[in-house]
Amino acid sequence: MVEQGEGAWPLSQEKFSKKAGEPLEMGHYYRFSEIFYERHFIDSDDPRGLPGGPSMAVDWNAVFPIRENATSADYAAGSMAATLNDAFNRRYTMMLRQLDESVNGAPTALYTAIMNGMHGLTSVARELMATPIEGSDGETACPTFEWVE
């Protein structure tokens, strides 16, 4: 989060970058915008506008056709999608608990939340997004980001 400026735009980060000691990278929000518009931002772009830099090729055929706004109920009980989604949600919930601990008296829990929690979600999410939803018209599953007790 510190390296990427928590969504900060490079032009507005002067105060924070002085405190951090080095410039920050453009945040995820703007990177996703670059992909959507298939064009890079350049330093002189207004962050409220469109990227004005060189075009970038995006192979939309390589993107998984995930179900939009999926919930656990979209995955048949006992299916691979349901099993992977449950594993993802359990890890996600654990990460949120660790983040809560880190800001409420146990700051070392932040390292665990990031290294084990956040990074541990990646492989499960990738496998889930490559998993077809049973009975769908070619859609694949995706994480539902639901809290698990």
N, C-alpha and C positions, 0 to 999 in steps of 0.2 A: 504494500500500500504506500509506503513512504517513497519507494523508487518511482512509482507511477503517479504520484500526486493525488491519489484518491479521487480520480476523475478530473483533476485540475487541468486547465488549459495552460500551455507553456507561457503565454504572454501575461498571465495573471498570477504567476507563482513567485514573483521576485522576492517578496518578504519570506515565504516559506523556504525557498531554495537557499537564501542566505543563512537561515537557521539550520538547514540540513547540511549545508556545506558544499552542495553540488546541485546542478540543475536536475530537474525531474523529467522523466519521459512523459509523453502524452498519455492521458488516462484511457482506460478501456472504452469508455463511452465514445470518444472520438475515433478510436481505432475501428469500432463497429460501424460508425458512420462512414468511414473510408471504404469499408467493404460494401456497405449498402449502395453507396454512390459510385463505387468502382473508380475512385479517384483519391489520391493522397492529399492531405493537408500540407500546406507550406507555412513557414513562420509568419508570413504577412497576412494569412487568412484571418477573417473575423470568425471566432468560434461559434457565433450565432448563425453563421451562414453555411454554405456548402463548401466542401473541399475544392480548392482551386488549383491544385498541383497536377502533376502528371497522372495520366490514367493508369489503372492497374487492372490486370486481367483477373477475373473471378470465374472459376469453373463451377457454375451453379449445378451442373450434373453430378458433381462430386459431393454435394451437400445431402445429408440424410433427410428424407422426407418425414421429419418427426411430427407427431400430433401436437397441434397447438393447444396450449392451456390444459395439458393432460392432468388427470388426477389418478390416484391409485385405483379407483373404480373402473378406469378404462382398460385395465389389464386383468385378464381372466385369472382367477385364483389358481395357484400352482403353476402358472405359465412361467417361461423364462423371463418375460418382461416383468411380471409381478415379483418374482424372486430377486431380480437385479434391482428393481425400484425400491423394494424393501431394504435391501442392503445399502443402497445409496442413502435413503432417508434415515436409516440408523446412524450412518457415518455423519450425515449432515447435522442431525440432532446433537450428536456428540461434539461436533465442532462448535456449534452454537453454545453449548454448555461450557466448553472450554474458553470461548471468547468471553462469556459472561464471567467466568472465574477470573480471567485475566484483568478485567476492569473493576473487579470487586474484591481486591485484596491478594490475588495470587498472580502477579504479572508474568511469572515464568510460564504460566499456562498458555500464553500467547504463542510461544514457540511451538508447543505441541499442537495447538489449534491450526497453525499454518502448515507446519511440516508434516504432521501425521493426518490432521483433519482435512485441510483444503487439498493438499496434494494427493491424499488418499481417495478423494472423490473422483479424480480425473479418470482413472482406469475403469472404474465402475460406470461412470457416465458414458464413456466412449463405447463400452460394450453394450450398454443399454440402448444407445442411439442407433446401433447397428442391428438391433433385434426387432424383427417384424412383429407387429401387433396382430395376434390371432384374430381372424375374421374382419380385418380392415382391408381397405383397397390399396395396399402397398405402403401404408404408413408404418413408420418405425416408432418405437417407444422413446421416451425421454424422461429425465428426472422430474419428479413432481414437487420436490422441495417441501415435503410435509413433515411436521413435527411428529416424532414417535415417542410415546411414553414408555 
